[in-house]
Amino acid sequence: MQDEETPTLQRRGLLRKAGAVAAGIGAAGLAATPAQAVDVNLIQGQNNVVPTTFTGGDSSSTPLTLTNSQGAPLTLTPATSLRTTAPVGSVYVDGWGDFYGVGNIYNSGGAVGPPYITPLYSSTWATMTIPITPMRWLVTLPNFTMPNGYGGRDFVVGNPQYDSSGRLVPVNGGNNNPDLTLSFAPWFAPNSNGFVAVQGNLSILSGAANDGWCALFPGDEPWPGTASTGFNKVGGGWNFTQTVLDQNFRMNIKISTPGVVVFDIMGFVVSDQIAQFATASTAHAAVAGALAKTPNAQRPSTPRRD
């Protein structure tokens, strides 16, 4: 075994003192200067806190190699907090999985200021896009069966009004209330928290009563006065959309004139796909197969920060 720089005078002697703690270490190699350490003893069965410094190594060799396929485990316990006394570039992960780093502040003159801690990533506010195989989720035509086997109106919440042609009728044109509410709850685990949005194609089929517009917006908010797509009564209209869902995973739809509305899911924007996606066993049959193909959707749920 090569000499290592350890906090002891002699590596071989320490291995004998450590007894079973050191047993099973297959090999350890270090390209370094000769050992320089304080005279300390390792006590078996206790936590041993000793200063250790490794130096040396170059582009063709690693500073430390540990081979221990069957022996005692090596545990490196992270710090419980990150302090500005840590070297610039240090990274810390807290108990929620949020990442922090130590950086330097530069003043207006370009001089380096004191170090500071900055958040690098948190699933509370950082989002990711999870694409899925496109799935039709709404068709307002009467008695329409979608490719997933469900009726075109099966995921509609409440009792919107349709005419005999299956066109969604605007009954709330004079206020900010929706004309239809659509649920995406089968996709998500109950009581999931965090930012969630749905990405999809919104289409208004030809044959609308007049030229007009259709708007998508969160299920717990009033209509913000915007439009997600425009359409004409001859050719219809369509657009790719991204809409925030409320805590019940609902999206509102508002239309300016009677028209057949179709919505196809293309993906979701989530802050933590592990915690938010349901498992196939708890989802509607309509999404069970799609969940099996969705990245990380089958992993166990993780606790979320409020």
C-alpha positions in Angstrom: 0.0 0.0 0.0 1.4 3.5 -0.9 2.1 6.0 1.8 -0.7 8.6 2.3 -0.6 11.9 4.0 -2.7 11.2 7.1 -2.9 12.7 10.6 -0.6 10.1 12.0 3.1 9.3 12.1 2.8 6.0 10.4 -0.1 4.6 8.4 0.7 1.0 9.0 0.7 1.5 12.8 -2.7 3.2 12.7 -4.2 0.4 10.8 -3.2 -2.0 13.6 -4.8 0.4 16.2 -8.0 0.8 14.3 -8.5 -3.0 14.3 -11.8 -4.0 12.7 -12.6 -0.4 11.6 -9.8 -0.6 9.1 -10.2 -4.3 8.2 -11.3 -4.9 4.7 -9.8 -1.9 3.0 -8.5 -3.4 -0.1 -6.1 -0.7 -1.3 -5.6 3.1 -1.1 -3.2 5.0 -3.3 -2.3 8.7 -3.1 0.0 10.7 -5.4 1.3 13.0 -2.7 4.1 14.4 -0.7 5.3 12.3 2.3 2.9 12.1 5.2 3.0 15.1 7.6 0.6 14.8 10.5 0.0 15.3 14.2 0.5 12.5 16.7 -3.0 11.3 17.3 -4.5 7.9 17.9 -7.7 6.5 16.3 -10.0 5.0 18.9 -12.2 2.1 17.7 -16.0 2.5 18.2 -15.8 6.3 18.6 -15.9 9.3 16.3 -12.3 10.4 15.6 -11.9 14.0 14.7 -8.4 14.7 13.4 -7.0 17.1 10.8 -6.0 15.5 7.5 -4.5 17.1 4.4 -3.9 15.5 1.1 -1.5 17.3 -1.3 0.0 16.4 -4.7 -1.5 14.8 -7.7 -1.3 16.0 -11.3 -3.3 15.8 -14.5 -2.3 12.1 -15.1 -3.0 10.8 -11.6 -5.8 11.1 -9.0 -4.9 12.5 -5.6 -6.8 9.7 -3.7 -7.9 6.2 -4.7 -9.9 4.0 -2.3 -10.7 0.4 -3.1 -13.0 -1.3 -0.6 -15.4 -3.6 -2.3 -16.1 -5.8 0.8 -14.6 -4.1 3.8 -15.7 -1.5 6.2 -17.6 1.4 4.7 -16.2 4.9 4.3 -18.6 7.5 5.3 -18.1 11.2 4.5 -20.6 13.2 6.6 -21.5 16.6 5.1 -21.5 19.7 7.1 -24.8 20.6 8.7 -24.7 24.2 7.4 -22.7 26.3 5.0 -20.7 29.2 6.3 -18.9 32.1 4.5 -15.7 30.8 6.1 -15.8 27.9 3.6 -13.7 28.4 0.5 -15.3 30.2 -2.4 -16.9 27.6 -4.7 -18.0 25.4 -1.9 -21.4 23.8 -2.4 -23.9 22.7 0.3 -27.1 20.6 0.1 -29.6 21.0 2.9 -32.2 18.5 4.1 -34.7 19.5 1.5 -32.3 19.0 -1.4 -31.8 22.7 -2.0 -28.3 23.7 -3.2 -26.3 26.6 -2.0 -22.8 27.9 -3.0 -20.2 30.3 -1.6 -19.3 33.2 -3.9 -17.5 36.5 -3.8 -19.0 39.9 -4.0 -17.4 42.3 -6.4 -17.8 46.0 -5.7 -18.2 48.7 -8.3 -14.5 49.2 -8.6 -13.9 45.5 -9.4 -12.3 44.7 -6.0 -13.2 41.4 -4.4 -15.5 41.7 -1.5 -16.4 39.4 1.3 -17.8 35.9 0.5 -21.5 35.3 0.6 -23.9 32.3 0.4 -26.3 32.2 -2.6 -29.0 29.7 -3.4 -28.2 27.7 -6.6 -31.3 25.4 -6.9 -34.5 24.7 -5.0 -37.4 22.7 -6.2 -39.6 25.3 -4.5 -39.0 27.7 -7.4 -36.9 26.0 -10.1 -39.1 24.3 -12.6 -38.6 21.6 -15.3 -40.5 20.5 -18.3 -41.7 16.9 -18.5 -42.8 16.0 -22.0 -45.3 13.1 -22.5 -46.7 11.3 -25.5 -49.5 13.6 -26.6 -52.9 12.7 -25.1 -56.3 14.2 -26.0 -58.0 15.4 -22.9 -61.0 17.4 -24.0 -63.4 17.3 -27.0 -66.7 19.1 -26.4 -68.5 17.1 -29.2 -71.4 15.0 -27.8 -70.9 11.3 -27.3 -67.3 11.5 -28.5 -64.8 8.8 -27.5 -61.2 10.0 -27.3 -58.2 7.7 -28.3 -57.6 7.0 -24.6 -61.0 5.4 -24.3 -62.6 8.1 -22.3 -65.4 10.4 -23.3 -64.5 13.8 -24.6 -66.1 15.5 -21.6 -65.1 13.0 -18.9 -62.6 15.4 -17.3 -64.8 18.4 -17.3 -65.7 19.8 -13.9 -69.2 21.2 -13.3 -72.0 21.7 -15.8 -70.9 23.9 -18.7 -73.5 24.6 -21.4 -73.2 23.1 -24.9 -75.4 23.6 -27.9 -76.8 20.6 -30.0 -73.6 20.6 -32.1 -71.3 20.2 -29.1 -70.1 23.8 -29.2 -69.2 25.3 -25.8 -71.6 28.2 -25.1 -70.2 31.4 -23.5 -72.5 31.9 -20.5 -70.2 34.2 -18.6 -69.3 36.7 -21.3 -70.1 39.7 -19.2 -67.8 38.8 -16.3 -64.5 37.1 -15.5 -65.9 33.6 -14.7 -65.0 30.6 -16.8 -67.3 28.8 -19.3 -65.6 25.4 -18.6 -63.2 24.0 -16.0 -61.0 21.0 -16.9 -59.3 18.7 -14.4 -55.9 17.1 -14.7 -56.0 15.5 -11.3 -55.5 11.9 -12.6 -51.9 12.9 -13.4 -50.8 14.0 -10.0 -50.4 12.5 -6.5 -53.0 13.8 -4.0 -52.1 16.9 -2.0 -49.0 17.6 -4.2 -47.5 21.0 -3.7 -45.4 23.3 -5.9 -45.7 25.1 -9.2 -47.5 23.0 -11.9 -48.5 24.0 -15.4 -49.8 22.1 -18.4 -48.5 22.4 -21.9 -50.8 21.5 -24.7 -52.5 22.4 -28.0 -55.7 24.3 -27.8 -57.9 24.0 -30.9 -61.3 25.4 -31.9 -62.8 23.4 -34.8 -64.3 25.0 -37.8 -68.0 25.7 -37.6 -67.9 28.2 -34.7 -70.8 30.6 -34.5 -68.6 33.6 -35.3 -65.0 34.6 -35.4 -63.6 34.9 -31.9 -61.1 33.9 -29.2 -60.6 31.3 -26.5 -58.6 31.8 -23.3 -57.0 29.4 -20.8 -56.2 30.4 -17.2 -55.7 28.9 -13.7 -58.7 27.1 -12.2 -58.8 29.3 -9.1 -58.3 32.6 -10.7 -60.6 35.0 -12.6 -60.1 35.5 -16.3 -57.2 37.9 -16.7 -58.6 39.5 -19.9 -56.2 37.6 -22.3 -56.7 35.2 -25.2 -54.8 31.9 -25.8 -55.8 31.7 -29.4 -58.0 33.4 -32.0 -60.2 31.5 -34.5 -62.6 32.2 -37.4 -65.8 30.3 -38.0 -64.6 28.9 -41.3 -61.2 27.6 -40.6 -61.1 27.4 -36.8 -57.9 28.1 -34.9 -55.3 26.6 -32.7 -52.2 27.4 -30.6 -49.6 25.8 -28.3 -50.3 26.9 -24.7 -48.8 26.8 -21.3 -51.2 27.4 -18.4 -50.8 27.3 -14.6 -53.0 24.8 -12.8 -54.5 25.5 -9.4 -53.9 23.3 -6.3 -56.6 21.0 -7.5 -54.9 20.7 -10.9 -57.7 22.5 -12.7 -57.6 24.9 -15.7 -60.4 27.3 -16.8 -61.6 27.9 -20.3 -63.4 31.0 -21.6 -64.7 31.4 -25.1 -66.2 34.5 -26.8 -68.6 32.7 -29.2 -70.0 29.1 -29.4 -67.3 26.7 -30.7 -66.1 23.1 -30.4 -63.1 23.1 -28.1 -60.3 20.4 -28.2 -57.3 20.2 -25.8 -54.3 17.9 -26.3 -51.8 17.5 -23.5 -48.1 17.7 -24.6 -46.3 17.9 -21.3 -46.2 19.4 -17.8 -44.0 22.0 -16.1 -43.3 21.0 -12.5 -41.0 21.9 -9.7 -40.6 18.3 -8.4 -41.7 15.6 -10.8 -41.0 12.9 -8.2 -43.4 14.3 -5.6 -46.1 15.5 -8.0 -46.7 12.8 -10.5 -49.1 10.0 -9.4 -48.2 6.3 -9.8 -49.9 4.3 -12.5 -51.7 2.3 -9.8 -53.4 5.4 -8.4 -54.1 7.1 -11.7 -57.0 6.8 -14.1 -56.6 4.1 -16.7 -56.4 6.9 -19.2 -53.0 8.1 -17.9 -51.6 4.9 -16.4 -49.8 3.9 -19.6 -48.5 7.4 -20.2 -47.2 7.6 -16.6 -45.2 4.5 -17.1 -43.4 6.3 -20.0 -43.0 9.6 -18.2 -39.4 10.2 -16.7 -39.2 9.5 -13.0 -43.0 9.3 -12.6 -42.8 5.9 -10.9 -40.3 7.0 -8.3 -41.6 7.2 -4.7 -42.9 10.6 -3.5 -40.6 12.8 -1.6 -41.7 15.3 1.1 -42.1 18.9 -0.1 -41.3 22.1 1.6 -44.3 24.3 2.4 
